[in-house]
Amino acid sequence: MSRSESIAVIGSGFGGLSTACYLADAGFDVTVYEQHDQLGGRASSLQRDGFRFDMGPSWYLMPDVFERFFDHFGREPGDYYDLQRLDPHYRIFFKNDQRAASDGGVASETAPGFGEEAGARYVDMLPDLAKNVETFEALEAGAGEKLESYLDTSGVHYETAMEHFVYEDRPRLRDWVDLDVMRAAPIGLQLLGTMDDYVADYFDNPRLQQIMQYTLVFLGGSPKNTPALYNMMSHVDFNMGVFYPEGGDPTAATREQMHVGDGEVSGLAAVVAALVDLGHELGVTFETNAEVTEIVSRREGFDVEFADGERASAGRVVSDADYAHTEQELLPEHERGYDADYWDSRTYAPSAFLMYMGVEGDIDPIEHHTLVLPNDWDPHFEQIFDEPAWPDDPAYYVCAPSQTDESVAPEGHSNLFVLVPIAPGLEDTEEIRAEYRETVLDDLKANTGVDLRDRIVVEEQFSVDDFASRYNSMQGTALGMAHTLRQTALLRPPHRSKKLDGLYFTGSYTTPGIGVPMCLISGEHTADALIDDA
């Protein structure tokens, strides 16, 4: 087939945008169809009365992946946005914190990561690794040296995994019968236990164990069901750093399609804008308000049908929509690679209860990235994966970009959202949300010293039903399929449709998995598969 063949990409999340750029660069005629009025998928923006919120992902991790992506097109991230390394990377409030010998620690008030403000005590993870080593040592004798050893190993695992198992797509069992893979395989085989057990071999202090495992939330798992091979995320966290994109200046066309208005664009919206700008440069066409209702296979390609009755023809189709939704709702039964029982049997990443809030005044000591963790978070994970229920004592994340970026809130105000991971499929009513809102605000005041009540001037909520209705997300999951042992690597759904030639999938359900960097790489894998088939 000609490289001028038309490609329809359904969905404008990071997977769809990445795929579109790679295919356009290879000479295909690419159109991205987004069902909503702004591009970005789950990484869309919410704007109210001078506040701008990133609705979805808010952490910029793995900068090497973004550099590699843009380098493929002869560009670099700095062509589109700047990066500020956060200091601290993030702040942790441990509920009912007793930092002294009561939990086996030897905490020192002078250790660099510790702080106290308004009666609330916290621990910071800093850009300076030597200071983090001191903090670990203050919480557990010998833990500083163990952290250095852990991160050395994590770095090796990261480099090995990225080279052999992430940047290289291996969708079939025979793809793993490769000399380089076999040499790397022992590392993977050693790490088929759980993160819970792996981290416990290094650290006894429960707070240190939580610090080393909190990134599992980004993978949609718990310490007890995520393979130990994901210890490599600590290398991402401690060695590579946590950044904030700012200074984005997208074109007028991109601004209109993303609804970001005038001025600099920051946060993950700046990264979305960069991919859209790049797409425009490569010749990608973007259509918003284009909800796809059916994918119809024809002898010479496909018809993509829309909710308004219109249709578009394409030689091939790439879906960045929810994988299960695409198969169960957009295709006839005989063209589905998986049946309903398959999707019902999957382990899904958590959904979330989200509160986007614009408030009067400051919110110190909350930092840009803040975690509030209970002494024992096992019950929370059990209420996500084992016995689904709204968490009694939640572990949650607070994102407050106004602590770094004044442009996301009016003068004299602060911008933040609170994210509580919850089980997908939970009952989600206005009454439940209202009651849980009070729980979260009470918990935030008790553990950070910040009382938001009577200062909230803008508030929006987003939860299970919204993920299901806005993103057609299976069971209202916020992320997709969790990274359990049985849902990792070639055990995730493939990029090529199992039943329909010319249909491809990209995004978090496919390899390499969940997270913005992984979805960028997924787009490359999907494009490579299509190009190989063309």
N, C-alpha and C positions, 0 to 999 in steps of 0.2 A: 504494500500500500504506500501511497505517497505521503511524505512527511507533512504535506499541507492538509492531511486528513483532519477533520474537525473533532475536537474532544469537548465533551460536556463534563464539567466538574461540579458536582452537587454539594454545596456547602463551602463556606469560606472561613472555616477554622484554620489553625496553623497547618494541619495536614493537607487541606485542600489548597491553600495558598502556596505551600511549598511544591506540591505536585504540579500546580499550574505553571509555576515559574520554570521548573525543570523541563516540562514538556514544551513550553513556548520557546525556551532556549534551544531545544532540539529541533525546532522548525514546525511544530504542530500549531494548528489554529485552535486556540483554547478560549472557552467561555466559562466563567465561574457563575453559577446561579446560587444566590443566597435568598432564603425565604423571608428574611426580615429586612427592615429598611436600612440597616447598617452592616457593613462587613466586619468580620472578626469571629463569628461563631460564639463560642463560650467566652471568648476574649473581647466581647463588646464593651461599650462604655455606657454608664448611666450619668446623665447630667441633669441637675436640678438646682435652680436658684444660685448659680455661681459655684456649685460643687461639681466635681467630676470624679467618678469612681470607676476603677477597673472592676467589672462585674465578675470576672473569672480569675484566671491566674494572676498572681501579683509578685512572684519571686522570679528574679532573673538569675538563674544558675547555669553552670556549664557554658561559660563564654566561649570556650573553644569550639563548641558545636555551631554557634552563630557565626563565628569567624570562618569556619570551614564552609558553611552554607553560602555566605556572601562571596567568598573567594572563588567558588565554582563559577560565578558570573563576572569575575574580574573586579569585584567590589569588596568593601569591608564595612562592618557596622558603622564606623565613624563617618561614612558617607551619608548616613541617614539619621543617626542619633549619637549622643554622647553617653558615657557610662560613669556613674559615681559609685565608688565602692563605699558601702555603708559601714559606719562605725558608731555603735556596734553592729555586727552582722544581724544580731537579734538579741532580744532580752527575754529572760524566763522568770516568771513569778511561780514559785512552788507554793502551793496552797499550804497554809499552816506550817510555814517553813521553820524548821528547827535545824539550823546549820551546824550545830556543834556535835559533841560526841554522842548524842542520843541516837544517831543513825550510823555510828561508826566513823564519822568524819573528824577531821582535825581543822575545821574551818577557821580561818583567820580573817578578822575584820579588815586587814590591810591587803589581802589578796586582791589583785587588780580587777577581777571580774565581779566583785561583790559591791552592792550598793543598797542604799535605803533612802526612801523619800516618802514623805507624808505617811510614815508608819508602815510602808510596804517595802519588803526586802526582795531583792532580785539578784540574778546572776546574768552577766553579759558574756556573750561569746564575741570575741574581738578579732579584728584583722591581723593582730600580732599573735602568732602561734605561741611564742614563748610565754606570753601573758596567759593564754588559755591553759598552757601546761601548769603554770602556777595555780590557776583556779582549780584545776582537777586535783592537784596535789593537796590543796587546802580542804577539799571535800573527802579525800581518801588518801592515806599514806601510800606512796608508790604509784598513784594513779597518773601522775604527770609523765613518768617514764613509759607507763603502759599506753598512754595516749599517743606518744610519739611512735611507739612500736605498731600500734593499731593503724595509724595513719600511713606509715610506711607500707604496710601490707595492703591497706585499702588502695593506695596509689598504684601498686603493682596490679591489683585486681582490676582497677579502673582501666588502665592502659591495655591490659590483656582483653578485657571484655569489649572495649570499644573497637579494638582492631579486629578481633575475630568473631564477635557475636552481635555487635550493634551496627557498625558501619557495613558489615557484610550480611546480607539477608540470606538465610539458609532455611527456606520453607519446607524442604523435603528431607527425610531421614538420610538419604544418600548424600545430601549436601554436607553432612557432618562427617562423612568418611573422607577426610582430607588430612594430610600429614600435619599441616600447621594447626588444624583444629584439634587433632589428637594430642599434639604436644601441649596445647593449652587446656585440654579437657580435664586433666587431674585437678587443676585449680577449681574448676566448676564442680567436679564431683566431690571435692572436699567441702563444698559450701552448700550442699543440698539439705543440711539441717536448717533450723529456723534462726532468724536474727536474734530472737530472745535468748536462745542457748549460746549463740556465738558471742554476743556482747557480754553475757554473764561470765564467760571464761576470762574476760579481761577485767571487768569492774564489778565490785560488790555493792557499791553505793547505788541505791535505786535512782537518785537524781542523775548520776552520771550515765546509768543505763538509759534513762529517758532521753538525755541529750544526744546519745549516740543513735537513737532509734526514731526520733521525732520525724525525720525525713520520710519515713515509711508512709506517712499520711499523703505525701505527694505521689506515692505509688498505689494508693488505694488499699493498703493492707494493714495488718497488725503485726506486732513482733512475733506472734505465735503462728502466723500463716504465711509469712514472707520468707523466701529462701535467703540463707545467709550470704549468698553471692552479692546481695544488694548492700553489703557493708561498704561497697565502693562509693556509696552516696556520701559517706563521711569525708572522703577525699574531695568530693565536689564542694562540700560544706566548708571544711576547715582549710584546705590547701588552695582551692581555686577561688573562693570568695563569694560574697553575695553583693549584687550590684543593683543599681537603679537607673533605668534608661531615662534620659531627659534631652531637651534641646531638639526634639524632632520638628522638622519643618516640611510637612508633606505638601504635595501639589494641590492645587485647587480642586481637581477632580477627586483626589483621594479624600480630601477634607469633606467634600459633599457626600461621598459614598460611605464615610464613617461617622458623619455628623459631629465632627470635632470642632468646628468653628475656626476662628482666627487664633493667632498666638501659637506659642510653642506647645508641642504635644509631648507628654511624658508618660512614664509607667509602661505597662505592656501595650497600651494603645500606640505608643511610639514604635514598637516593634511590628505590630500589625500594619501600621501606616507604612513602615519601611518595606514590608513584603508587597503591599498593594502598589506602592510607588515602583518597586522593582518589576512587578507584573506589568504595569503600564509601559514601562521602558522596554519590556520584552514583547509587547504586543498582546497581552492578555486582555480580554473583554470581561467586564464585571457587570452583572445584572442583579440588582436588589429587588425586593418584593416579588421574588420569583419562587413561589412554593411549589415544589415538585410533588405530584400526586401519583405518578405512575411512570415506570420505565418499560417501554414496549420494544421487544426485540423484533427487528425486521431482517429480511434476507441480506440487506446491505447496510447494516448498522442498527441504529436505535432511533425511536421517537421518545422524547422526554416531554411528558404532559404536565401542565401546570394547573393550579387551582382556579385560575381565571378562564380556563378553557383553551388557552393558547398551547401551542406545542413547538418544539424545536427538534431538528434532526441532527444527529451526530454519528460519526463513524464508530466512536467508542465512548464509554461513560466511566467516570471515576466518582465513587461516592465517598464523601467525607461526612455524610450524615451518619447517625447512629447505625451501626452495622445491622443490628437486629431489626430496626425499623425499616431499613432499606429492603431487607429480605422478606420480612413478614407483611409489609404494607405496600411496597412499591413494585413487587414482582409477583407474578402468578405462582401458584404452589409448585408446579413442575420445574420452575427455574430457580428455586431456592436451594442453597447449599446446605442449609441446616433447618431442621424442623423446630416447632415451638417447644418441644420437650428439651432440645439442646439448650435453647436460650433460657428456659426456666431453670435448668440445672447448673448454670454458671454461677460463680461467686463474683458478685459485683462490688466495685469500690463504693465507699460511702456516698450517700447524698450529703446535704448540708442544710443547716439552718443559718441563714445569712441575714444580718441586720446592717444595712448601709445607713450611716448617720452623719449628718452635718450638725456640729454643735458650736455653741458660743463659747469663746474662751479657749484656754489651752487644756491639754490632756496629759501633762506630765504626771507621772514618770513613764507613761506608755511610750514605747519607741516605735520606729517605722515598722519593724517586724517584732511582734511580741507574742509569746506563748504563755498561757496560764494552765498549769498542770497540777492535777491532784497527786497526793502522796502515792496512791496506787491507782494506776490508770487501767488495770486489767478489767475492772467492772465496766468501764466505758466501752472498751473494745468488745467485751462480751455482749453488750447491748447493741452493738453494730452487727456482729457476725454470728452470734450464737442464739441469743434470745432477744430479738429486735424490740427496742423500746426507746423512748426519748431518754437520754442519759440523766441519771439522778445526780451524778457529780461529774460534770463534763470537763474534758480536756479541750481547750479551744485556742484559736488563733485570732489575734487582732492585727489588722493592717492599718497603719496610720501614716499615709504618704505625706500628709501636710507637715509632719515632723522633719521632712527632707525638702519638700517641694511646696512653696507658697502658692503656686498657681492652681492647685487643686481645691482651694477653698477661698472664700472671700476674706478680706482683711479682718483680723480679730476672731476668726473662726478656725475650727479644726475639722478634718475629714478623716473618718475611720470606718472600717467595717469589722464586725465580729463574725467569725465562722466557727460553728460547732459541727463537727462531723457526726452524722447520724445514719442510721440504717436506711438503705434504699427500701422503698415500698411501704414506709411507715404511713399510718393515717396522719393526714396533714390538714387540719381545719383552722379556721380563724380563731376559734376558742383555744385550741391547743397552742397556736403561735402566740396568742396574747399572754397566756399563762407562762409559756417558756421564755418569752421576752422578759418578764419580771424576774424569772430565775437567773437569766444571764446578767441583767443589770445589777441585781443584788450580788452575784458572784464577783462581777468585775469590781464593784465598789469594795467588797470585803477583801479582795486579794491584790488589788493594785492601788487602792486608795482613791480611785477616780469615780466620782459620782456624776453620771451623765444626765440624770433626771433633771427636769426643769431647764435644761440647756439645749435640748434637741430641737433644731429648727427644720431639719429635713430628715425624713426617715422612710426607707423602703425595705421590705422584707422579700426574701426569695428562699424557697425551700422545695421539698420533694415534688409537689404537684407542679411547680413552676419549671423545674428541670424536665419533667415529663412532657408538659404542654409546649414549652418554648423550644426545646431541643429534641423532642421525640425520644427522650432518653429512657432506656429500659429500666423500669422500676424507679425512675427518678434519680438514678445514679448521677453524681456530679462529674464523674471521670471516665467511666467505662468499666471494663473487666479488670478485677484486681490482679496483682502480680503474685498469685499463689504458685506453688511448684507445678501444678497441673495446668497453669495458664501462663506459662513463660516460654519464650523462644518459639520453636515450631509448634507448640501446643496452643498458640493463639490462632484465631482465624486468619486465613491467608490473604495476601493482597489480590490475587486473582480469584474471581468467582469460581467455585467448584463446579458449577453447572452451566454457566453462560459465558461463552467466548466473547471477549470484548468488554466485559464488565469488570471493574477493578475497585478495590477498597483502599482507603488510606485513613490515617488517624489513630486514635488511642486504642482501638480494639485490635489492631494489627501489630506486627512487630515494628519497632522494638518496644512499643507500649505507651504508657501514660506519661504525660508531662510535655511542656512546650518543646524542649530540645528533642525529645523522642518523636514527637509528631513532625518536626522538621525533617528528621531522618526518615520517618515513615514515608513522607512525600517523595523523597529520593528513591526509596525502594520501589514504590508504586510506579513512578515514572520509568525506572529502569525495566521493570517487568513489562510495561506497555511497549516501550521502545524495542525490547528484545522480541516481542511478539509481532511487531509491525512489519 
